[in-house]
Amino acid sequence: MSDKHIAVAGATGVVGRQMLKVLEERDFPIASIKLLASERSKGVKLPFKGESLEVEVLGEDSFKGVDIALFSAGGGTSKHYAPHAARAGCVVVDNSSAWRMDPEVPLVVPEVNPDAIQDHKGIIANPNCSTIQMVVVLKPIHDAARIQRVVVSTYQAVSGAGSAALNEMDAQTRSVLDGDPPKCTIFPVPIAFNCIPQIPHQNAFESNGYSTEELKMVNETKKIIGDASIRVTATTVRVPVHTGHSESVNIETQNKLTAAEARALLEKAPGVVIKDDPEKDVFPTALDAAGNHDTWVGRIREDISHPSALDMWIVSDNLLKGAAWNAVQIAELL
């Protein structure tokens, strides 16, 4: 790869900082890098490869001479600035939901549909964090046995809601342990010592009763795998975990797969790690996934209520594979 001129929009956020960290860890071939954020972050300095880089204010003219821009600055910001970047000849890899279901924009998980990037017109969408880790596991099963239906319940870390949400959980935890009432600013109810079946934490629910996060998993799964006939239903829940999304997934297939056959398929799947030995109480948890680029799978078993279905537990770092690492993988493909 020749050296590229890179920009990171939303560089001061939780995911933006992870993008910088992953670019450095991967020794991505960088000729120059520009850190962009809102006016309130102007002048903030962030470490990168032993240097201290100053954050610039994101503007419509920020992308002249930039080859690839990694965006993690929110949907509204992306909707406004990504087209300006594309017109400047830059390829945007966007982590927000703004472009994911646009038929002109590829929605890419490199282990699943890498060829889709060839159809980009200047913008490539990074899928939802909880969708990414699930489709990495679904794809080899779909190829082998054709998935007909997926039922997923998520247990999503608070870091997925941003640094302010993490600070609120920590403050609430201290309050509860000290015997004081927890204060809610970000979440509608306390997240400390609790589970909240509402993602996002504001304006979550559509007229059909599903949350927007749940519908993202439904629609994005079909687009990424490339099969609109797959039926998907989801319940997404925020849990008091710092980092690492967990998912309980039931997969109904056209052709029966045994648990052993599914395990053998997933052992060969890129980006997947099997941790599954029920006799020894071995299974993956969010702590296994935190700080790790891979997607972990365990509790693989045949569904006793259905002749051709599997149950499994999927865990991944929502800030890495669910966001920053997947975006950098796309940049590497580019």
C-alpha positions in Angstrom: 0.0 0.0 0.0 1.3 3.5 -0.8 1.2 6.1 1.9 -2.2 7.8 2.3 -3.4 11.2 3.5 -5.9 10.4 6.3 -8.4 12.4 8.2 -10.3 11.3 11.3 -13.5 13.2 11.9 -14.8 13.0 15.5 -11.2 12.3 16.6 -11.8 13.3 20.3 -14.7 10.9 20.8 -14.5 7.4 22.3 -14.5 5.8 18.8 -12.3 8.4 17.2 -9.6 7.8 19.8 -9.9 4.1 19.1 -9.5 4.7 15.4 -6.2 6.6 16.0 -5.0 3.7 18.2 -5.9 1.1 15.6 -4.2 3.0 12.8 -1.1 3.2 14.9 -1.2 -0.5 15.9 -1.7 -1.6 12.3 1.1 0.7 11.1 -1.2 2.0 8.5 0.7 3.6 5.7 0.2 7.3 6.4 1.7 10.2 4.6 -0.2 12.7 6.8 -3.1 12.6 9.2 -5.6 15.3 10.1 -7.6 15.2 13.3 -11.0 16.9 13.1 -13.8 17.7 15.6 -16.3 20.3 16.6 -15.4 23.9 17.6 -15.4 23.0 21.3 -12.4 20.5 20.7 -10.3 23.0 18.8 -6.7 22.9 20.0 -7.1 19.7 21.9 -4.0 17.6 21.5 -4.1 13.8 21.0 -1.1 11.4 20.9 -0.3 9.5 17.7 3.0 7.6 17.0 4.9 9.5 19.6 3.7 12.9 18.6 1.1 15.2 20.0 -1.3 16.2 17.2 -3.6 19.3 17.4 -7.3 18.9 16.6 -8.7 21.1 13.9 -12.3 22.3 13.5 -14.2 20.2 11.0 -15.3 22.2 8.0 -16.6 21.8 4.4 -13.1 22.4 3.1 -11.2 20.1 5.5 -10.8 17.3 2.9 -8.7 18.8 0.2 -5.8 16.4 -0.5 -7.2 13.7 1.9 -7.4 10.2 0.5 -9.5 8.5 3.2 -11.5 10.0 6.0 -12.8 7.9 8.9 -15.9 9.5 10.3 -17.3 9.0 13.8 -19.0 12.3 14.5 -22.7 11.5 14.5 -25.3 11.1 11.8 -26.1 14.7 11.3 -22.5 15.7 11.0 -21.9 12.9 8.5 -24.9 13.8 6.4 -23.6 17.3 6.0 -19.8 16.8 5.6 -19.4 13.4 4.0 -20.7 14.6 0.6 -18.2 17.5 0.7 -15.4 15.0 1.4 -16.5 12.8 -1.4 -16.6 15.7 -3.9 -13.1 16.6 -2.9 -11.9 13.1 -4.0 -11.8 11.6 -0.5 -13.3 8.3 0.3 -15.3 8.4 3.5 -15.7 5.4 5.9 -18.6 6.5 8.0 -19.4 5.0 11.4 -22.8 6.6 11.9 -26.2 5.3 10.8 -26.6 8.1 8.3 -25.7 6.2 5.1 -26.1 2.6 6.0 -29.4 1.9 4.3 -28.7 4.2 1.3 -28.9 1.9 -1.7 -26.0 3.8 -3.3 -23.7 3.3 -0.3 -22.0 -0.1 0.4 -22.4 -1.4 4.0 -19.3 -3.4 4.6 -17.9 -6.0 7.1 -14.6 -7.1 5.5 -15.0 -10.7 6.6 -18.5 -10.9 5.1 -18.8 -8.8 2.0 -15.4 -7.2 1.1 -16.3 -7.0 -2.6 -19.1 -4.5 -1.9 -16.5 -1.7 -1.5 -15.9 -1.8 -5.3 -19.3 -0.1 -5.8 -18.6 2.9 -3.6 -19.2 6.4 -4.9 -17.1 8.2 -2.3 -18.9 7.0 0.9 -18.7 3.5 2.6 -20.8 2.8 5.7 -19.6 1.0 8.8 -22.5 -1.1 10.2 -24.0 -0.9 13.6 -21.7 -2.4 16.3 -24.2 -5.1 17.3 -24.8 -6.1 13.7 -21.1 -6.4 12.8 -20.3 -9.1 15.4 -23.4 -11.1 14.5 -23.0 -11.2 10.8 -19.3 -12.2 11.1 -20.7 -15.4 12.7 -23.9 -15.7 10.5 -22.1 -15.6 7.1 -20.3 -19.0 7.2 -23.5 -20.6 8.6 -25.6 -19.0 5.9 -23.2 -20.2 3.2 -23.4 -23.7 4.5 -27.0 -24.2 5.4 -29.0 -21.0 4.3 -30.3 -19.1 7.3 -34.1 -18.6 7.3 -34.6 -16.8 10.6 -32.5 -15.1 13.4 -33.7 -14.2 16.9 -31.2 -12.1 18.8 -31.2 -10.5 22.2 -28.3 -8.1 22.9 -26.5 -7.1 26.1 -24.8 -3.9 25.1 -22.0 -2.1 26.9 -22.4 1.5 28.1 -19.4 2.7 26.0 -21.7 2.3 23.0 -23.5 5.4 24.3 -20.4 7.5 24.6 -18.1 8.8 27.3 -20.8 10.8 29.1 -22.8 7.6 29.5 -19.8 5.8 31.0 -19.2 8.7 33.4 -22.9 8.5 34.4 -22.7 4.8 35.1 -19.6 5.2 37.2 -21.1 8.0 39.2 -24.3 6.1 39.7 -22.4 3.0 40.9 -20.6 5.1 43.5 -23.8 6.7 44.6 -25.6 3.4 45.1 -22.7 1.9 47.0 -22.6 5.0 49.2 -26.3 4.7 49.9 -27.3 7.8 47.8 -29.9 8.0 45.1 -28.4 7.7 41.6 -28.8 10.8 39.3 -29.9 10.3 35.7 -28.9 12.7 33.0 -28.1 10.5 30.0 -30.2 7.5 30.6 -34.0 7.6 31.4 -33.5 5.3 34.4 -30.4 4.3 36.4 -28.0 2.0 34.4 -25.9 1.1 37.5 -27.0 -2.4 38.7 -29.7 -2.4 36.1 -30.6 -3.4 32.5 -32.4 -1.0 30.1 -34.3 -2.4 27.1 -34.1 0.9 25.3 -31.4 1.7 22.8 -30.8 4.5 22.0 -31.5 6.2 25.3 -33.7 8.9 23.7 -36.5 8.7 21.1 -35.8 5.0 20.8 -39.1 3.4 19.7 -40.9 3.3 16.4 -44.6 2.9 15.8 -44.3 -0.9 15.6 -42.8 -1.1 19.1 -39.2 -1.9 17.9 -36.4 0.4 18.9 -34.3 2.0 16.2 -31.3 -0.1 17.3 -33.4 -3.3 16.8 -34.4 -2.2 13.4 -30.8 -1.5 12.5 -30.0 -5.1 13.2 -32.9 -6.3 11.2 -32.2 -4.3 8.1 -28.4 -4.2 8.1 -28.1 -7.9 8.5 -30.1 -8.5 5.3 -28.1 -5.9 3.3 -24.7 -7.1 4.5 -25.3 -10.8 3.9 -27.2 -9.9 0.6 -30.3 -11.9 1.3 -33.6 -10.0 2.0 -35.4 -13.3 2.7 -33.7 -13.8 6.0 -36.2 -13.0 8.8 -34.6 -11.2 11.7 -36.1 -10.0 15.0 -34.1 -8.3 17.8 -34.4 -7.1 21.4 -31.5 -4.7 22.3 -30.6 -4.1 26.0 -28.1 -1.8 27.6 -26.3 -3.4 30.5 -23.9 -2.0 33.1 -20.7 -3.2 31.4 -18.0 -0.8 30.3 -16.9 -2.4 27.0 -18.0 -5.5 25.0 -21.4 -6.3 23.5 -22.8 -9.8 24.2 -25.6 -11.4 22.2 -27.8 -14.5 22.6 -28.6 -15.6 19.0 -31.0 -18.3 17.8 -30.4 -19.3 14.1 -32.9 -21.3 12.1 -31.5 -22.8 8.9 -33.0 -24.4 5.9 -30.6 -27.4 6.1 -29.8 -28.8 9.5 -26.4 -28.2 11.0 -25.3 -30.0 14.1 -23.5 -28.1 16.8 -20.3 -29.9 15.9 -20.7 -28.9 12.2 -21.3 -25.3 13.1 -18.3 -25.2 15.4 -16.1 -26.6 12.7 -17.3 -23.9 10.3 -16.7 -21.1 12.7 -13.3 -22.4 13.7 -12.2 -21.6 10.1 -14.1 -18.3 9.8 -12.0 -15.2 9.6 -12.1 -13.0 12.7 -13.9 -15.6 14.8 -12.5 -17.2 18.0 -14.3 -20.2 19.5 -14.3 -20.5 23.3 -16.7 -23.3 24.0 -16.3 -26.2 26.4 -19.5 -26.6 28.5 -18.0 -29.5 30.4 -15.4 -27.2 31.8 -17.6 -24.1 32.2 -15.7 -22.4 29.3 -17.5 -19.6 27.4 -16.6 -16.1 26.2 -17.5 -13.0 28.2 -17.3 -9.2 27.6 -14.0 -9.2 29.5 -12.6 -11.6 27.0 -13.6 -9.4 24.1 -12.5 -6.0 25.6 -9.4 -4.8 23.8 -9.5 -7.7 21.3 -10.2 -7.4 17.5 -11.9 -10.7 17.2 -15.4 -11.9 17.6 -15.8 -14.6 20.3 -18.4 -17.4 20.1 -19.5 -20.0 22.7 -22.5 -21.9 24.1 -23.0 -23.4 20.6 -25.8 -25.9 20.9 -28.7 -27.4 19.0 -32.1 -25.8 19.7 -34.2 -28.5 21.5 -37.4 -26.7 20.4 -36.7 -26.8 16.7 -35.4 -29.5 14.3 -33.1 -27.2 12.4 -31.9 -24.4 14.6 -28.8 -23.5 16.7 -28.3 -21.3 19.8 -25.0 -19.5 20.5 -23.4 -16.7 22.5 -21.5 -14.0 20.6 -19.2 -11.4 22.2 -17.1 -8.6 20.7 -15.5 -5.3 21.6 -18.0 -2.7 20.4 -15.4 0.0 20.1 -13.0 -2.1 18.1 -14.6 -4.7 15.8 -17.9 -2.9 16.4 -16.5 0.4 15.2 -12.9 1.5 14.9 -11.3 -1.8 13.8 -14.0 -2.5 11.2 -13.5 1.0 9.8 -9.7 0.6 9.6 -10.2 -2.8 7.9 -12.3 -1.1 5.2 -9.5 1.5 4.8 -7.0 -1.3 4.4 -9.2 -2.8 1.7 -9.3 0.5 0.0 
